[in-house]
Amino acid sequence: MTTLTRVILARSDWTERMQAHVERADALTAGRRHRASRGETHPVDDFLYTYYSYKPSVLRRWHPGRDVVLDDAADAPQAAWRWYRAEGEGVAADAEAFLTEKAPLVRAIRGILASTLGRAGSYGCFGMHEWAMVYRDRETRHPVPLRLGASATDGVVEAHDLRCTHIDAFRFFNPEAAPLNRFAPTRDTQAQTEQPGCLHAGMDLYKWAVKLGPLVPGEVLLDAFELARDIRELDMRASPYDLTEWGYPPVPVETPAGKAEYITAQRPFTDRAQPIRERLLAVIR
């Protein structure tokens, strides 16, 4: 397990790291910010900003992380932020105050992260959650046409063993599709049902990193965001939507070849996600 040691960063070090973080965050959010200024939307990239409701400015804010002191930092922006405290001429995240105020939330996050980290990944869902969301429903969730049409899309759902384990995917199932799912995940059972092969569990690491605020190093937050962005691309390429005009070739999970392609792309996300889970757990243990 990752352990933490107290670190003191010289002014030259933390200013350099903060600037690098801001530049990386700006590069990652450039598309969203450009579209927002023009009133435009994107069916794939905008998901991370609308579903999770975190603005690009959240990603831009650099936290050094728990047990890190910024030396000579009286004028640092962190000095005025909530859940930071002065330490002589330095500034550090006030982990004790944060963990005390956020205790129920932190316990819930810890339970989900720890159980997911210790569980084997499952790779047999083939992204059917997006299909189940439009099952027997003529109103799609995205303003993009269905690749196979409504009737054939329904047929794909009915031909598959639905195995969704993630409450925040399952809760959007069309009511007629929910009984077809092998599992019935709930918010109360999330720690028992979530597993590391799930694309949505991987995307949620971004949410947990934001919620843990000043305890999470900025670099870890941006790693989680990048992972979520890459996962969402596969999520939508494997969906029933036709996104070819947006530059996304489909992963046709309704076919054996598409299923194999999906799993091949899915497994590396688990490998990327688990170290982030370990790091997030380390800051709250």
N, C-alpha and C positions, 0 to 999 in steps of 0.2 A: 504494500500500500504506500502511496505517496505520503511523505511527511513534510511538515513545514518548519523552517527555521527562521529566526528573526534576521532581517536584512536591513541595512542602512544604505540608502542610495545617495551618492553625492549629487549635488545640484546638476553638474554637467551630465551625469548619467540619466537622471529622471527627466530632465528637459528633453534630452535626445529621444528617450523612449516615448515620451508623451507626443512629441512631434511626429515620430514615425507612426504611432497609433492613429493620429488624426489623419495623416496622409493615406494610410491604408483604409481607414473607414470611409473617407471621402471617395476613394477609388471604388470601393464596393457598393456605395450607394449612389454613384453618379447617375446611373440610368433612372432610378426612381426619382431623384431630385429634378432631373431634366424633364421627365414626363409630367411631374406635378406642376412644374412651372408653365407647362403648355396645356394642362387639363387633359392629358392623355393617360391611358391605362394599359396594362400588360397582363394577359391571362395567367402567366406563370410567375414572373418576377415580383409582381405586386402582392402576392399571397403573404409573404413574410411580413409585410407592412400592414396589411389589412386584417388578416386573421389574428396575428399576435399584437397588433395595435401599437407597435413601438416605432417611433419616428426615427429617421436617420440620425437625428441629434443624439439619441440614446447611444448609438454605436460610436459616436464621435467622442464621447466622454471617457477619458482614460482613468482607470483605477489601477494603482500599483498592486493591489491585492492585500490579503490579510498578512499581518506580521511584517509589513514593509514600511519603513520610515523614510520619508522624503526629507533629506537634510537641507538646511538653509532654505526653508520653504514657506516663510511667513507670507510671501506674496503669491504663492501657488494657488490656482483656482480651487484646489481641493480644500484649502484652509477655510473656505466659506461654505463648503458643501455639508449637507446633513450626514451624520454618522462618521464624521472625522473629528479628531481631537489634536490639540497641540502637544508636542513632546519636546520641551525645550525650544530650540530653534527649528525643530522639525515638525512634520505633520504625518499622521498615520490614521488608517481606518480604525474606528472604534468598534471592534468586533464584538465586545461584550455588550455594548448598548444595542447594536443591531440584532444580535442573537436573542437578547432578552425581549426586545419589542416584537420581533418576528418569530418568536418561538414556535407557535403552531404551524406556520407556513414552512419553517425550516425543517421541522420534524416530518412533515408530509413529503417534502422534497427529498429528504434523506432516505425515507422509506422506499420511495420509488426508485431513486438512483441505486441504492444498495441492492435491492432485490433484482433489479434489471441487470446490474453489473455481474451478479453471481449466477445468472441463469443462461442456459444455452439458447442461442438464436434459433428461431424457426423461420423457414424459407419456403413455405408452401402456400402463402396467401395470394401471390401473384398480383398484388395491387388491386384486388377485386372491390375494395371499399369504394373507389370512385364510380365503379359500375353500379354497385348496390345503391348509391345515392340517387341515381336517375332511373332505377328500375320501375317500370310501369308508370313513369312520370313524364309528362310531356313538357315540363318546365325544367330545363337544365340549370345547373348551378353556375355555369359560365357561358358567356355570349359567344360560344364557339360550337359549330355543328358536330354531331356525333359521326364518327368514322363509318359505322355500320348501319346507321339508322336506328330508330327507336325499337322496332320489333326484333331485329337481330341482336341488339344490345341486351334486351330482356332475355333472349335465348342464351346468351353467353352466361348471364348470371345464373339462370336455372340449370345450366350444364356443369356448374362448378360447386365444389365443396367450399363454402364461404368460411374463412377461418380468422376473421378480424379479431385482434386481441386488444385494440386500443380504444378506450372510451371516446376520445375526441374524434375518432373516425366513425366509430359505430353509431354515435348519437345522431349523425347526419344521414344514416341509412333511410331510404324510403320505408315507411311503416310496413309495406308489404314484403320488403327484403329482410327486415330485422329477424323474423322467425326462421329464415333460411340459414342464419349464421350459426356456426357450431358453438360459439361462446356468447355470453350475454354480459360483457364487461360493464361495470358501473364505476362511479367515482370512488365509492367506498372500497372496491376491490382492485383499484388500479395498481397498487403495489404488488398484488398477487398475480395479475394477468399480463402486465407489461413485459415485453421481452426484447432483447437487443437486436433482433433481426428486423423488427418493425420500423418502417420508414418514418412513421410519425413519432415514435419514441426517440429516434435520432434527431428529428427536427426540433422536438421539444427541449433538447439540451440548450438551444438558444434561449428559450423562455426561462428555463431554470437559471441560466447564467445571468440574465437580466434581473430576475427576482432576487438573486443573492447579492446584487448591487456591489457595494464597495469591497466585499470579500473576494471578488473574482478578478484576477488580473485582466487588464484590457486585452491582452493577446489571446487569452482563453476565450473571452467573449467573442472576438472576431473569428477565431477558429470555429466556434460553435455556429456562428452566423454563416460562414462559408459552407460548412457541412450542411446546414439546413437548406441553403440555396441550391446546392448540388443535388441533394435528395429530392427537393421539390421538382426539379427538372425531370428526374426519372419517374417520379410519382405521376406527373402529367403526361409524359410520353407513353406510359403504360395505361393511361386512362382511356375511356371510350371517346374522348374528344379528338377531333382532327386539327392538329396544330401545325401542319406542314407549312401553311402560309406564314407562320411565325418563326419558322426555321427549326422546328422540332420534329424529326422523323419519328413515327410511332414505334413503340415496342409492342408488337401484336400478341399480347398475352393470351389471346383466345386460341393461339396455335402452339404446338409443341416447341417450335423454334423460338417463338417469342417468350415462352416460359423460361427456356434455357438462358436466353439473353437477359431476361429480367433478374434471375438469380445470380448470374455472373456479375451484373452491375450492383446488385443488392449487397452481396457479401462484403465488399470492401468498405461499405459505409459502416458496417458493424466494427470493422477494424479501426476506423477513424473515430468512431463514437466512444468506444470503451475507454481510451485514455482521457477523453474529456470528462466522462463520468467520474473516473478516478480523481481527477483534479478538482472537480466540483465537490465531491465527497470530502476530499482532504481539507477544504477550507471550512467545513462545518462540523468536522469530527473533533 
